């Protein structure tokens, strides 16, 4: 089954500000939390229509995260927590965009990393570990990892152009089987860099610093 990778851009600090913030939300954060709860309820209803029971409703998982813990011992609670976290990201981020559809994304990006590494691309610009990094390490409590997804990844926006430049520099020497996908990745990274560069210079309230990835399907 194919898996969809989508992404959006956000200020990581704005996402982190909701985790453990119960009772201390600003009016704007309270409004965003209301939107998160609506999304969580829709996600839960979608699961119920498919007769999927994670043992922890997504709205309840969201409440746990805002309260500052992920303590459910339900067998599939990790998936509910990650879905709730994705809703926190979504309500603090730009509109999502497609990054690509892959039958086995971990395998593909692992092989792509090997090819780029062979051609001399720096390890910190390779994508696999960013796509599968998990949530921000600054979260002050442990969130269990859902082996069956959804998965969350991150790439600092400051690395988008260096990665694109490094990939473009070796594109004509890559194994042909990787070239089309790599060209698509380059174009997405270059676009996000141009948006980030323009906004950073021209919009005084703009603070976005991270590409957040969501892998579903």
N, C-alpha and C positions, 0 to 999 in steps of 0.2 A: 504494500500500500504506500502510495506517495505521501510525502510529508511536506507541508507548506511552511516556508520561512518568511515571516513578515517582520517589519521593523518600524520603529518610530524614534523620534529624538526627544530628549527631555533633560532637565536639570536633575541629576541624580540626587542632589540634596533635597529637592522637593518631594521625590518619592520616599526617601528615608524619613522625612519629617512626619509621615503618617504612621510609621511603625512604632507603636508604643505611645502614641500621642493622645489616647482617649482622655477626654476631659480637659484637654488643653489646646483644642483646635481653634484657629481663627475663624472668622465668619466665612472667609473664602474657602478655607479647608473644610468647613462644615458643609458648604454647598457642594464641594467636590465629593465629599464622602457620601452625600445623598445620591449623586450620580453613580458612584461606585456600587452602592447597595442596589440600585436599579439594575446595573449590569450583572451583578452577582445573582440576583433573583432570576434574570433571564437565562443565565448559564445553568442555574439549577433546574429550571423548568425544561431546558433542552435535554439535560441528562435524564430527567424523569421520563420524558417522552421516549427515550431510548432504553428505558428500564435499567439505567446505570445507577448504582448506589455506591458512593465512595465512603459511606459510613459517617461522613461529616458534610452537612449542607454547605454550599459555597458561601451564602450570606453569613453563616456562623463562623466559617473559616476567616472571612474578612473581619468580623468582630474580634476574633482572637488576635489577628495581626495588629489591629489598631490598639488593642489592649496590651500588646507587647509580649505575646507568646504564641507558640504553635505546638500546644501540648496534647492534642488529641492523640489517642493511641489506636484509633480506627485503622484498619489494615491499609486502606487506600486514601487516608487523609492527606498525604503529601500532594496528591493531585489537586485536591480542593484548595490547599494552601497556595500552591503555585498559580492556580487559576485566579484566586482572590488577589494575589500579588500582581498578576498581570492586569487586573482591573485597576489597581492603584496606579500602576505605570500608565495605563491608557488614559486615565483621567488627569494626568499631569504632563502628557506628551502631545506631540504633533499627531496629525492623522496618520494611521498606519499605511505603509506601502509594501508591495510585494518585493521580496528579495530573491525568491526563486522557489521552484518545486523540485524535490529530489526524492528518488525512491529510497535511498539510504544516505541521508545527509551526513551522518557521522563518518561513514565509510568514504563518501566522496570527498569531503573536506580534509579528511586525513590523507588521502592519496594526493589531493591538490597541494597540501602542505609539503608532502614529500617531494613533489615535482618542483615547487618553488624553492624549497630548501636546496635541492640539487643545483639549482641555477643561481644560488647565492643570495636569496632574499633573507633578510634578517628574521630571526625567530619571533621577535615581538610584533612583526607585521603579518604573521600567518593567522588564518582565520579560525581554524577549528577550535582552539581553546577559548577564543572570544565567544564564538557561537554557543558553546556549551559551558560557559563559565559559571552558570548559576546566578543567583541574585547578588546584589552588592555585599561585599564582605563586611561592610560597616554596620549591617543589621545587627543589633545588640542581642539577638537570641537566635537559636538554631531553628532552621526550617528544614524538615526532612526532604530528601530528594525523591521525586517521583520517577521511577524507572520507566514507567509507561507514558510519561509526559503529562501535561505539556512541559516544555523546557524553555528556559530563559537564558539569554546571553547578553553580553555587553561589549561594546567597542568604544573607547574614548574618541570623540569627534576629532580631536587633535591628531589621531592616527589615520584618519580616512585618506587624506591626500598622500602622506608618505607611503601608505600601503598601495594606493592606486598607482603612484609613480613607479614603485618598485615592481609591481606586476606588469605595467606597460613596458618597462625597460627590458623585460625578458620574454614578452609575449611571443615574439617571432621565433624564439628558441624552444618554446614549450612543446611537449608532446601534443600533436594535433588534436587528440581527443579531449584536451582541457581548454583549448583556445576559445571556443565560443562562449562557454560558461564564464571563463575568466574575463573576457571582454565585457560581458554583461555586468559582472561584479565591479570592474573598473569604472564603468559608466555610472553605476549607482553611488559608489564611493566618491567620485568626482562631483556628482550633483550635490550630495550631502555636504561635502566640503565647501562648495561655492555658496550654498544657502547659509551655512554656519559662518563663513567668513564675512558675507554681506551683513548678516544680522548682528554679528559681534561688533562690527564697525559702525553700524548705522542705527541700531535700535538700543536705546540706553537701558531698557529693562530686560533685555534678552540675556539669559544665563544658561541656556542649554549647553550641555557638555558631553552627552553620552548617546550613542545609538543603542537602543534596547531591541533585542531580537526575541521573537516568539516562534517556537517550533511546535507545530500542531499537526494532527492528522493520524 
